[in-house]
Amino acid sequence: MPATKSLPRAALAALRGEWLGYAVLALVLLVVLPLACDVFRLNLIGKYLSYAFVAVGLVMLWGYGGVLSLGQGVFFGLGGYAMAMFLKLEASDAKSTAIQSTPGIPDFMDWNQLTALPWWWEPFRHLPLALLGVVAVPVLLAFVVGFAMFRRRVGGVYFAIITQAVALILSVLIIGQQGYTGGVNGITDLKTLLGWDIRTDGARLVLYFVNVALLLGAMALCRWIQHTKLGVLLLAMRDKEDRVRFSGYDVAMFKVFVFCLAAALAAVGGALFTLQVGFMSPSFVGIVPSIEMVIFAAVGGRMSLVGAVWGTLLVNAGKTYFSESFPDLWLFLMAALFIGVVVAFPDGLAGLYGKYLGRRAGETPQEPADGIPAKTA
């Protein structure tokens, strides 16, 4: 049969495989896990899924844009801190803090002899402004860093190192400014959201489903972007950056856009993490957690949105199981897991799925035969 006649059938098979992957993931997250796990374990899985937002963003940034960031923990942490600031202010009303030297401010500020709430904390008294801050603050930082670097054509390993430096600087800053950020302990003892106790089993169940719904929505948004002309240009930019530039496109701003997108997704994950766990600390901002987040995407497959979620679940479930069952050996077992997956499945879990079905589960798009799309006015 001529190749031209087989293309529609191949495309249809790829589309079916893609939808099957999403349907299976949604079924597992929305039905199987809630029925199979108690509230404690479900809350733990919800914590894992908050990391999956970072992995999904890395699929767009690293897999499609060809930009490796080793500082995504920065944006995860900023989103988490923005939500934690609102929750902490709600928990620090005058009645609850009456025994403090200065009632009405967070306890760690009182311990550090602050007598008034800093001005930049004031907007976080209001939930709409706090939610805006969850996304706006990380995206603004990503825009500043991305614009400064990409305009000067800084990329590759140099950009990765710079993002690591940003992660280190922010974690040191948070720890050093204990009176304003809670220091090494972070912001803790978060209890309610608009009077709703987030520590109850019912609240944890609701927050799990909210997390899953937002994660599936984020995946749908990223998949829509992949199918647009912008998605094609990101792939072309990753493989032939100079050719895209010579075609008249502003490569730097494309990179800035996808970097800001990944930052926004990571920040949403951080906010959901804070709601489900009840605290936020600088341990989630530094270099080590940022590298772990890249591992989530690599294990799942850096070109696969569905694979990124499965990779996040596998790595974190392995960490939990090994640390509970083998407390003295779990770090070595996690290293063995990473090495084994990379050696056996160089394209991640999505590559394993594609190997047995003769395709990449419909996740890896084919570049157009015409190459880079023509620039329109």
C-alpha positions in Angstrom: 0.0 0.0 0.0 1.4 3.4 -0.8 2.7 5.4 2.1 0.3 8.3 1.4 -2.7 6.0 2.0 -1.3 4.6 5.2 -0.8 8.0 6.8 -4.4 8.6 7.9 -4.5 5.1 9.5 -1.2 5.7 11.3 -2.4 9.1 12.6 -5.7 7.5 13.8 -3.8 4.8 15.6 -1.6 7.4 17.3 -4.6 9.5 18.3 -6.3 6.4 19.8 -3.1 5.6 21.7 -2.8 9.1 23.0 -6.4 9.2 24.3 -6.0 5.7 25.8 -3.0 7.0 27.8 -5.0 9.9 29.1 -8.0 7.8 29.9 -6.1 5.2 31.8 -4.3 7.9 33.8 -7.6 9.7 34.6 -9.2 6.4 35.6 -6.4 5.4 37.9 -6.3 8.9 39.6 -10.0 9.5 39.9 -11.4 6.0 40.5 -8.8 3.3 41.3 -6.6 5.1 43.8 -9.4 6.7 45.8 -11.1 3.2 46.1 -7.8 1.4 46.9 -6.1 3.8 49.3 -7.1 5.2 52.7 -7.1 8.9 53.3 -3.5 9.0 54.6 -2.1 7.3 51.5 -4.3 9.3 49.2 -3.0 12.5 50.8 0.5 11.2 50.2 -0.3 10.5 46.5 -1.8 14.0 46.3 1.6 15.3 47.5 3.3 13.3 44.7 0.9 14.8 42.1 1.7 18.3 43.2 5.3 17.5 42.0 3.8 16.2 38.7 2.9 19.9 37.8 6.7 20.5 37.7 7.3 17.5 35.6 4.6 18.4 33.1 6.1 21.9 32.8 9.6 20.3 32.2 8.1 18.3 29.3 7.2 21.6 27.7 10.4 23.4 28.6 13.0 20.6 28.3 11.3 18.1 26.0 9.8 20.5 23.5 11.7 23.7 24.0 15.1 22.1 24.5 15.8 24.2 27.6 17.0 22.3 30.7 16.3 24.1 33.9 17.8 22.8 37.2 16.0 25.4 39.3 12.3 24.5 39.0 12.2 24.1 42.8 12.5 27.9 42.9 9.1 28.4 41.3 7.6 25.4 43.2 8.7 27.0 46.4 7.5 30.5 45.5 4.1 29.2 44.7 4.0 27.3 47.9 5.2 30.2 50.0 2.6 32.5 48.5 -0.2 30.1 49.6 1.5 29.5 52.9 1.6 33.3 53.6 -2.2 33.6 53.2 -2.9 30.5 55.4 -0.4 31.7 58.1 -2.1 35.2 58.2 -5.5 33.5 58.6 -4.1 31.5 61.4 -2.5 34.5 63.1 -5.6 36.5 64.0 -5.6 38.6 67.2 -7.4 36.0 69.3 -5.1 33.1 68.3 -2.0 35.2 68.9 -3.1 37.0 72.0 -0.2 35.6 74.1 2.4 37.0 71.7 4.2 40.3 72.4 2.7 41.6 69.2 -0.7 39.9 68.5 -1.9 39.6 64.9 1.4 38.7 63.3 2.8 35.2 62.5 4.5 33.6 65.5 8.0 33.4 63.9 7.9 37.2 63.4 7.1 37.7 67.1 9.9 35.3 68.1 12.3 37.4 66.0 11.1 40.6 67.7 9.2 42.1 64.8 6.5 44.5 65.9 4.6 44.9 62.7 3.7 42.9 59.6 6.0 43.7 56.7 4.3 45.7 53.9 4.9 43.0 51.3 2.9 40.5 53.4 -0.2 42.7 53.5 -1.6 41.7 50.0 -1.6 38.1 51.2 -4.4 38.8 53.6 -6.8 38.4 50.7 -7.3 35.1 48.9 -7.7 36.5 45.4 -4.5 38.5 45.7 -2.7 35.4 47.2 -3.9 33.2 44.3 -2.7 35.9 41.9 0.6 36.0 43.7 1.0 32.2 43.5 1.3 32.5 39.7 2.4 36.1 39.2 5.5 36.2 41.4 7.2 33.0 40.0 6.3 34.0 36.4 7.7 37.5 36.9 11.0 36.0 38.2 11.1 33.5 35.3 10.5 36.4 32.8 13.3 38.5 34.3 15.8 35.6 34.4 14.7 34.2 31.0 14.7 37.5 29.2 18.1 38.4 30.6 19.6 35.1 29.6 17.9 34.2 26.3 18.3 37.7 24.8 22.0 37.1 25.2 21.7 33.6 23.7 22.7 31.9 27.0 21.6 28.3 26.8 22.6 24.7 27.3 24.7 23.8 30.3 25.3 27.5 31.1 21.6 28.2 31.5 21.2 25.1 33.7 24.0 26.2 36.0 22.5 29.7 36.2 19.1 28.2 37.3 21.0 26.2 39.9 22.6 29.4 41.2 19.2 31.1 41.4 17.9 28.1 43.5 20.9 28.3 45.8 20.5 32.1 46.2 16.8 31.9 47.0 17.2 29.1 49.5 20.0 31.0 51.3 17.9 34.1 51.3 14.8 32.4 52.8 16.9 30.8 55.5 18.8 34.0 56.3 15.6 36.1 56.6 14.1 34.1 59.4 12.0 36.9 60.8 10.2 37.4 57.5 10.1 33.9 56.0 10.3 31.5 59.0 13.9 30.6 58.2 15.0 27.0 58.0 11.7 25.8 59.6 9.6 27.5 56.9 6.0 28.5 57.4 4.2 25.9 59.5 1.1 25.2 61.5 -1.3 26.0 58.7 -4.8 25.1 59.7 -7.7 26.6 57.7 -8.6 28.0 54.3 -11.3 30.7 54.7 -12.4 28.9 57.9 -12.4 25.5 56.3 -10.2 23.1 58.3 -7.7 21.6 55.8 -6.4 19.0 58.3 -9.6 16.8 58.3 -9.9 13.6 56.3 -12.8 15.1 54.3 -10.7 18.2 53.4 -7.8 16.0 52.3 -10.1 14.0 50.1 -11.5 17.1 48.5 -8.0 18.6 48.0 -6.8 15.4 46.3 -9.6 15.6 43.7 -8.9 19.3 43.2 -5.3 18.5 42.6 -6.1 15.8 40.1 -8.6 18.0 38.2 -6.1 20.9 38.0 -3.3 18.5 36.9 -5.5 17.0 34.1 -6.4 20.5 33.1 -2.7 21.5 33.0 -2.0 18.5 30.8 -4.8 19.4 28.5 -3.5 23.0 28.1 0.0 21.7 27.4 -1.3 19.2 24.9 -3.3 22.0 23.1 -0.1 24.1 22.9 1.8 21.1 21.4 -0.8 20.8 18.7 -0.7 24.5 17.7 1.8 26.2 15.5 3.7 27.3 18.7 4.2 23.7 19.6 5.7 22.9 16.2 8.0 26.0 16.5 9.2 24.8 19.9 10.2 21.5 18.4 11.9 23.2 15.5 13.6 25.6 17.8 14.9 22.7 19.9 16.5 21.0 16.9 17.3 23.8 14.5 17.4 27.0 16.5 19.5 29.0 14.0 17.2 28.0 11.2 14.1 29.2 13.1 15.9 32.5 13.9 16.9 33.0 10.3 13.2 32.3 9.3 12.3 35.5 11.1 11.1 34.2 14.5 12.1 35.7 17.8 13.6 32.6 19.4 14.4 34.3 22.7 10.8 35.2 23.3 9.7 31.7 22.5 12.1 30.4 25.2 10.9 33.1 27.6 7.3 32.0 27.0 7.9 28.3 27.6 10.1 29.1 30.7 7.3 31.2 32.2 4.8 28.5 31.4 6.9 25.9 33.2 7.3 28.3 36.1 3.5 28.9 36.4 2.8 25.1 36.4 5.5 24.5 39.1 4.0 27.3 41.2 0.5 25.9 41.0 2.0 22.5 42.2 3.7 24.3 45.1 0.5 25.9 46.2 -1.4 22.6 46.1 1.5 21.0 48.0 1.2 23.6 50.8 -2.6 23.0 51.1 -2.2 19.2 51.3 0.8 19.0 53.5 0.2 22.0 55.7 3.6 23.7 55.6 6.3 25.1 53.2 10.0 25.2 53.9 13.2 26.1 52.0 14.0 22.4 51.7 11.8 22.4 48.6 13.5 25.4 46.9 17.1 24.4 46.7 19.3 22.6 44.2 18.6 19.0 45.3 14.8 19.1 45.0 15.1 20.9 41.7 17.3 18.1 40.3 14.9 15.5 41.7 12.1 17.2 39.7 14.1 16.8 36.5 14.5 13.1 37.3 10.7 12.8 37.5 10.4 14.0 33.9 13.3 11.9 32.7 12.0 8.7 34.2 8.6 9.2 32.7 9.9 10.4 29.4 10.7 14.0 28.7 8.5 14.1 25.6 5.4 12.6 27.3 2.9 14.5 29.5 1.3 11.3 30.7 4.8 9.7 31.2 5.8 12.6 33.3 3.0 12.0 35.7 3.7 8.2 35.9 7.4 9.0 36.4 6.6 11.3 39.3 4.4 8.7 40.9 7.0 5.9 40.4 10.0 7.8 41.8 8.1 9.2 44.8 6.4 5.9 45.6 9.8 4.2 45.4 11.3 6.8 47.8 8.4 6.2 50.3 8.6 2.4 50.1 12.3 2.2 50.3 12.6 4.7 53.2 9.9 2.8 55.2 11.1 -0.7 54.5 14.9 -0.2 54.3 15.7 3.0 56.2 19.5 2.3 56.1 19.6 1.5 52.4 16.9 3.5 50.8 19.3 6.1 49.2 21.3 3.3 47.5 18.0 1.6 46.3 16.8 4.9 44.9 20.1 5.3 43.0 19.7 1.8 41.7 16.2 2.6 40.5 17.4 5.7 38.6 20.3 3.9 37.0 18.1 0.9 36.1 15.4 3.0 34.5 17.9 5.1 32.5 19.8 2.0 31.3 16.8 -0.2 30.5 14.5 2.6 29.2 16.5 5.5 27.8 13.3 7.1 26.6 11.6 6.7 30.0 8.4 4.9 30.8 6.7 6.4 27.7 9.4 4.9 25.5 8.8 1.5 27.1 5.1 1.8 26.3 5.8 2.9 22.7 8.3 0.1 22.2 5.7 -2.6 22.7 3.0 -0.8 20.8 5.3 0.3 17.9 4.8 4.0 18.7 5.3 6.5 21.5 1.8 6.3 22.7 0.8 9.1 20.5 2.8 11.6 22.6 5.7 12.4 20.4 4.5 14.5 17.5 5.9 14.1 14.0 7.6 17.2 12.6 5.8 18.5 9.6 7.1 17.5 6.2 7.5 21.2 5.2 9.9 21.8 8.1 9.5 25.1 9.9 6.2 26.8 9.3 6.3 30.0 7.3 6.2 33.2 9.4 3.0 35.1 8.9 2.6 38.8 9.3 
